[in-house]
Every structure is written in structure tokens, then in C-alpha cells.
Amino acid sequence: MKNKLLLMLLVFFSHYAVSSTFLLNDYNLITLGDFSSNSDIEGKTFVGGDLIGHQSHNFGIKLTSPYDGPTLQVAGNVVGGGPLSVKGGMTVGLSNSVQWGSQKKVNNRRINNVDWLAQSNLDALRDSYEIELKDNSQAFRDMASNSTVTIPSGQPSAYEFNVNQSLGADDYAVFDIGQWGIFTNTKVQQIEMLANNINSLAGIIINVGGVAANWSNSGNMVGSIFTSLAGREKILWNFYEAQTIQLHAHSFMGSILAPYATVTSANPIEGSLGVLSLLTTSEVHLPNSVVEVPEIAVVAEPPSHTILALALIVMFIFRSKLFQAAVKHE
């Protein structure tokens, strides 16, 4: 009887594993706040704040029909400026003024090439994306590090990510680094990724600590993994606590997850972004990330009235003569 009761309790209060799809598998860019640009986004874009930047720029230029949902979503306001070009559809928040007809406009800003234009309350979607990206960032942060880096110190040389060569099919290579050794270390001539097993890996997670990342040295990301689509789609840089990320004129290779950070860039970003805000004078390129969110152990939390009922049942069983007899004979 005791064993059956214990089993019942363990099942009732069991841990279970949950996982979810990663938003950057679908979006090329998500900003929870504002997005400012004068250039192109190759894939899908979600802007949680305002779309600013007065020059003309293009969205979804590498997408092909049939399109999976709207190519551009703006929860805040579309600020006036030069024409925007959107392949596929566009959805904007209810605070915008939308003009349909031979010419489509949002707040009197012309929208060229768009297949359709709609209004919707996107605030709830933005809020859910914020929760999801922050939870994802913490989940990636909690992955155990299993690979190492070589940091130049005595003389200028390469900063090397050394992927654990024992990792195989469906494994993730995980790095845990601080930003000083890679972005501001003046000894860094170049940044390389060494991974002969890249084709079998599920992905490469680079967890970067620090509230401010400032890529001020002259080292660039080089080598076949950083410069190939097959490599970049598997690389995720997780700036799990950064508030500012300055990329300057460096080309950034791989996707960026930084849900608390404003990112500033003057050269292409080669991968997807999930950030607080983005200020850029250059393009955001595909590929989207293929990384999956790790499973998270969650404790089931039954309703309070269910817990009370179970407690009463347990109390009754323990007090009953039948339970006492069963215990005595075990």
C-alpha cells in the first residue's frame, strides 16, 4: 500500500520535458522594440515597436511565393519616409493610418510591390514573442558547456572556437565565454571556428556574458564555417544579459539572440536576430537559424483544490486501520 501511494504521488507531481519551436527558425529579424534601417532584410521581419529610418528599404527580398504569413509585421507605427518594398504581405498595428487602392500607403508612406496590406492588434503577439525569446535565451544559457576556446594573449593571433570533436549526430556544441576575450582584446587578429564534425552537429551555441559588448578590435570572423550558409545557420550567439551590442563595421556571422539588447551595426549581419532593438545602416541576410530550443524540465502544478483533495485522501488512508494493517505486514 505504501509503495502504491508513493507511486501515485510521484506521478501526480511528476517532472515533464517541454520544448518549443524557435522563432528564429521562421523570422530573419524580430525586434521587441524599434527597428531603424536604410537597407534590406532578406527574410521575414517582426517589429515590436516603431519602424523608423527615412530612406527606402526592402523586406523579404530573398523570399519566394507562396509566402508563409506576412513578410513584414509592425506592431508600433510606420514612421514616414521613402517608399518601402515588401514581397508578400504586410500587417501593421491599429494606430497606423492605412490607405488601400492603386497605391498602398501606411501613414502616407508608400508600400511598393506588396501583395496585401492589413491592420491588426499585434501587441499581444509582441508580448508573447518577448516572453518566448527571453525564456529561450535562459534555456540556451543553462546548457552545459562542452567545448573550449583559445584566446590570444602574448602576441597577436587567432581567437579559436574549438568544437569538441567527440560530439556526433544531433549533439550541440556549447561555448560559455565573456565578451572581453573576443571583441575588445587587441591581440585578436581573426576569429575562427574549428569543427570537422560540423555536418553532423545539430548546432553551435555561443553563450556570451556581459551587459555591454563592443566589437572594437580588428579581428573578423573567417574560415569555412563562419563564411558558409551551412555553418552560419547552425551558429547561435546568445547574449543572455547584454543591454548594448556595438558591432561597428564588422560583418557578423551567425544568428543573434539578445532579447534585452539594442544592437547597432554598420555592416551585414549574416543570420537571424531576436533583439530588443536594431539600429543598422546595412543588411540582414539569411539563413534563418536551424537551432532548436532545448527541452526544459517543468514541475507540474495541479490546481489548489486538487492538492487539498489529495491531501485529505492521504490523511484518510494513513489513519485507516486498513492502511496500518498493510504497513504492518509489508
N, C-alpha and C positions, 0 to 999 in steps of 0.2 A: 504494500500500500504506500509506504514512504517513497519508494522508488517511482511509482506511477505518479504520485503527487509532484515530486521533483521534476519529472519529465514534463508534466503539464505546465509547470511554471516556467521552465526553460524555453519551451516552445512559445508560450504566451508572450514572454518578454525577450524574444529572440532578436539577434542582430541579423540584418539582411544587407546585401550589397546592392547599391543602385549606381547606375551610370546614365549619362545623358549624351546626346549629340552635342558637338562643339559648334558654336555659332560661326566660328571662322572656317568651318568646312564649307559654309554656304556664302558667307559675305567676304568680300575683299576689304571692306572697311566698315567698322562700326565705331562711331563716336557717341558717347553718352551725353556730351556737351556739344560745343560749337565745332564746326569744320570750316577752315579757311584755306582756299586754294586758287590757283590760276592755271591749273593743269588737269591731267586726265586721271580717271580711275578706270582700270580695265574691267573690273567685275562689278558685283552688286555693292551698294552703299546704303547704310542706315545712319542718319544724322539725328541724334537725340536732342540737339539744341538748334541753333540757327546755322543756315548755310550762308557764309559770308565770303567776300572776295569778289571784287567788281569786274574782273576780267572774264572773258568767255572760257569755259572749260567743258570737258566731255565726260560722260558716265557710261560704263558698260561697253567700251569700245572693242573689247575682245569677246563679248558675248554673242551667241548666235541663237536664232529662233529655233524652237519655241522657248520662250523665256520662263523661268521659274519664279513667278511672282513679280512684283515691281522691281525694277532695276535701281531706282532711287527713291528713298523714303526720307522725308524731313519732318520731324516732329515739331520743331520750332518754326521760325519764319525764314522764308527765302528772301534774302536782302537784295535790293535792286542792283543791277549791273549789266554786263554784256550777256548775250544770249547763252543759254545752257543747251547742250546737245545730249539727249538721253535716248539710248537704244532700249526698246521695250516700253514699260510703263513707269509712271511716277505717281507717288502718293504724298500729299502734304497735309499738315495739321490744319485744324479748323480755323485757326487765327489768320490764315492766309486768304488773300483775295484771288480767286481763280477765274480766268476767262477762257471759255471754250469757243470753238469756231474754227475758221480757216487758219487763224493764228492762235496758238495756245500760250497763255501767259500766267505767271504767278507773281502777284504784287507788281504787275506791269513789266515783269522781266520775261523776255521771250524764251520759250522752251521749244527747241527745234527737234525734228525727227522723232518725237515721242509718239508711240502708238496710242496711248491713252493717258489721261490725267484725272486723278481723283482726289477727293478730300476725305480724311478720316481722323478720328481722335487717336493719335499714336502715343499718347502719354503712358498708358498702361503697358504698351509693348516696350517702350523705352525703360520703364521701371523694371519690368521682368528681365530685360536684357542686362540691366545693371546688376541685379541680384545674381543672375546666372554667370556673368563674366567674373564677378568678384569671388563667387563660390568656386568657379573653375580655377582661378588663379591660386586660391588657397589649396585646392586639391593637387595641383601640379607642384606647389611649394612643398607639400608634405611627402612627395615621392622621395624615396631613399636614393641618395647619390651613389652611383656605381661606376663613374668614370672620372678621369683626372685631367688637370691642365698643367702645361709647362709655361711658367711666367718668366720672361727675361728680366735679369737684374743687373749683372755686372757689365754687360755690353749689349748694344742693340741686336735684336734677333727676333724670331717669330714667337708670337703667343700661340700656343698649340692646344687645341682640344683633342685629347686622346681618348677616343671611344674604346671602351672595354671590348676587346676582341673575342671574348668568350660569349658575348651576347648573341643570340640567334633569332630565329623566326619569331616575330610578334613581340620581341623584347623592346624596351625603351632604354636608351642611353640617357642617363640623368647627370647633369653637372650642377654644382652649387658653388657660385662664385660671388665675389664682391666686385663692384664696378671699377674700383681704382686700378686693379691689376691689368685691366684690358683697355679701358677707354682713356685714362689720363696718364698712364705710365709712358714716359717719353722714350723708354727703351724698346717699345713695341714697334717693330718695323712693318709687320704684316700679321694678319690673323688667319690661321689655318685650321681646318677640321680634318683629322686623320681618322678614317673609318673605312677599312677594307670591307667591312660587313654591312655597309650602308644599304645594300639592296634587300637584305633580309630583315633589317630593323623596322619596327613599327613607327619609330620616331626618335627624335633627339630633343630632350627638354633641357634648356639652359636657364636655371633659376638665378636671377641676378638680384642681389641685395643692395640696399642703399636708397635713400629718399630722393637723391638727385644723381642722374647720370649725364655726364658731359663728355662727349667723344671729342676730346681736344687734341689728341696726338695724331700723328700722320699715318698710322697703320691702317690698312684697308683689308677687307675680307677677300681672300684669294683662294685659289685651288678649285679642283673639280667639283667638290661637294657644295661649297658656297656658291659657285657660279652656274650650277646646273639646276634646271627645274626640278629634276628628280630629287636632288639634295635639299633645295630650299623648301619644298613642300613638306618635308619631314622635320624641319628645324623650327622649334618654337622657343622664343626668348620670353621668359616670364618675369617681368619686372613687378614683383608681387607687392612692393611697398613704395615704389618710385612716385614722386609727385611732379617732377620735371625730367624730361629726357631731351637733351640737345644733341642732334645728330650732325648738325652743321652741313658741310658739303660732302659727307661720306655717303656712299651707296650702302644701304643696309640690306643684308641678306637673311631671309627667313622671316617668319611671322612674328609679330609683337603682340603680347598680351600685357597691358598696363592699365588696368581699369581706374587707377587713381591719378594718372599722369597726363599732363599736357606735353605732347610731342611736337618738337619743332624740327623741320627738315628742309634742306635746300637741294637735295639730290634724290633720285628714285629710291623708293622702298620696295624691295623685291619680295613681296609676300603680303599676307593679310594682316590687318591691325584691329585690335579691340582695345580702345583707349578712352580716356576721359575727353580729350580734345586733340585736334590735329591742326597745326599751322604749317603749311608747306607751300613752297614755290615750285615743286616738282611732282612727278607722277607717283602713283601707287600701282604696282604691277601685280598680276597673277604670278605664281599659282596661289590658290587658296590652300589653307593648311589641311593635311590629311591626318593630323594628330587627333586621337580620341581622348575624351576626358576619363581619367582613372576612376575605377569603382570606389565608392565611399561607403564605409560601414556606418549604418544608421541604426539606432536603437528604436524599436517600435514603441510608440507611446499610446496605449489604449486610453479611451475616454475615462474620466474620473469615476463615473457611475459604474463602469465595468470593473475598475480596480476595487471599488467598495464592495461590489457583489462578490468578487473573487475572494476578498479578504474574509467576508462573512462565511463563505463556504469552507475556506481553510480552517477558520476558527471552529466551525461546527464539527469538521472531521477530526480535528485534534482532540476535541472534547468528548467525542463519542466513544462509547465502550468498544464499538466495533474497531475503531482505529487503534485503541490501546491494545486490544487483543491481537490485532495484526502485527503491531510493533513487537509485542512480547514474543511472538512465535517466529519472527524473522531471524 
